[in-house]
Amino acid sequence: MHKTKIVTTFLTNSGKILLLKRSQKVKTMKNLWAGISGIIENDEKPLNRAIIEIFEEVGMKKSEVKLVKEGDVIMIESPQYENHQWEVYPFLFSCNHKEIKLNWENSDAQWIDVEAINDFTTVPSLEKVLTRLF
């Protein structure tokens, strides 16, 4: 079975979490809601990739976020590819402000209550990743 290591990061502010809607321009999971995600490259540390993705996808610098929790790794079967699993490294960061600057990977963003996650059409098993952090 093929595995791809990824980070999925959530930002929290004033009791809300940030969800991002993946754009039409990304390779996979178009138009689905997700956390801040990215593929872990080579022998990169997952925490370092999470910080890079936060800056790339929402424009927040390392100095603007604080690690709250690193969740246990979760394996998720890929609905798109046969014999493929996503090895997901979950992170929760707090941030001082809600202003973000989206890059091309996402078309929309919403700050939501954690309980509202099921009201969104998300990437597979996003709620399972989220429960690792709350």
C-alpha positions in Angstrom: 0.0 0.0 0.0 1.3 3.5 -0.9 1.4 6.1 1.9 1.6 9.9 1.6 2.6 11.8 4.7 0.7 15.1 5.1 0.0 17.7 7.8 -3.5 19.0 8.6 -3.4 22.1 10.7 -6.2 24.0 12.3 -6.0 27.6 13.5 -8.1 28.7 16.5 -9.1 32.1 17.6 -11.8 33.2 20.1 -13.2 29.6 20.3 -13.5 29.3 16.5 -11.5 27.2 14.0 -10.6 28.1 10.5 -11.8 26.0 7.6 -10.6 26.5 4.1 -12.3 25.6 0.8 -10.0 24.0 -1.6 -9.9 25.7 -5.0 -10.5 24.4 -8.5 -6.7 24.9 -9.1 -5.5 22.2 -6.7 -4.8 18.6 -7.9 -7.0 16.8 -5.5 -10.1 17.3 -3.3 -11.4 20.3 -5.3 -14.1 22.4 -3.6 -14.0 20.5 -0.4 -13.5 22.1 3.0 -10.3 21.3 4.8 -7.8 22.5 7.4 -4.4 23.9 6.3 -2.7 21.0 4.6 0.4 20.0 2.8 2.6 17.1 1.9 5.6 16.4 4.1 8.6 16.5 1.8 11.5 14.0 2.2 12.7 13.8 5.8 11.1 17.1 6.8 9.7 17.4 10.4 5.9 17.5 10.4 5.8 20.6 12.7 8.1 22.5 10.3 5.8 21.7 7.3 2.8 22.8 9.3 4.4 26.2 10.0 5.3 26.5 6.3 1.8 25.7 5.2 0.2 28.2 7.6 2.3 30.9 6.0 1.8 29.8 2.4 -2.0 29.2 2.7 -3.2 32.0 5.0 -0.2 34.4 5.2 0.5 34.1 9.0 4.1 34.1 10.1 5.5 31.8 12.7 5.5 34.7 15.2 1.7 35.1 14.8 0.8 31.6 15.8 1.4 29.4 18.8 1.3 25.6 18.9 -1.5 24.4 21.1 -1.5 20.6 20.4 0.0 18.0 18.2 -2.4 15.1 17.7 -1.7 11.5 17.2 -1.0 10.4 13.6 -4.1 9.0 11.9 -4.2 6.8 8.8 -7.0 7.6 6.3 -7.9 5.5 3.3 -7.9 7.5 0.1 -11.2 7.5 -1.8 -9.4 8.8 -4.9 -6.6 6.3 -5.3 -6.5 2.6 -5.0 -4.1 1.1 -2.5 -3.3 4.4 -1.0 -3.4 5.9 2.5 -2.9 9.4 3.9 -0.7 9.4 7.0 -2.0 12.6 8.6 -0.1 14.6 11.2 -2.7 16.8 13.0 -1.8 20.2 14.6 -3.7 22.9 16.4 -2.3 26.4 16.6 -3.8 29.5 18.2 -3.5 32.9 16.4 -3.8 36.5 17.6 -6.1 37.7 14.7 -8.6 36.4 12.2 -7.4 38.3 9.2 -5.9 35.9 6.6 -4.6 36.1 3.0 -5.6 33.1 0.9 -3.3 31.8 -1.8 -4.4 30.0 -4.9 -4.9 26.7 -3.2 -8.1 27.8 -1.4 -11.1 29.8 -2.7 -12.9 30.6 0.6 -12.4 30.5 4.4 -14.7 30.5 7.4 -14.2 30.7 11.1 -16.6 28.1 12.6 -17.5 26.4 15.9 -15.9 23.0 16.1 -19.3 21.4 16.4 -20.3 22.8 13.0 -17.7 20.7 11.1 -20.4 18.3 9.9 -22.3 21.1 8.2 -19.5 21.3 5.6 -18.6 18.9 2.8 -15.0 18.2 3.8 -12.1 16.2 2.7 -12.4 12.6 3.9 -12.3 12.0 7.6 -11.6 15.7 8.5 -13.8 15.4 11.6 -11.7 12.4 12.8 -8.5 14.5 12.4 -10.1 17.3 14.3 -11.2 15.1 17.2 -7.5 14.3 17.7 -7.0 17.9 18.7 -10.1 18.6 20.9 
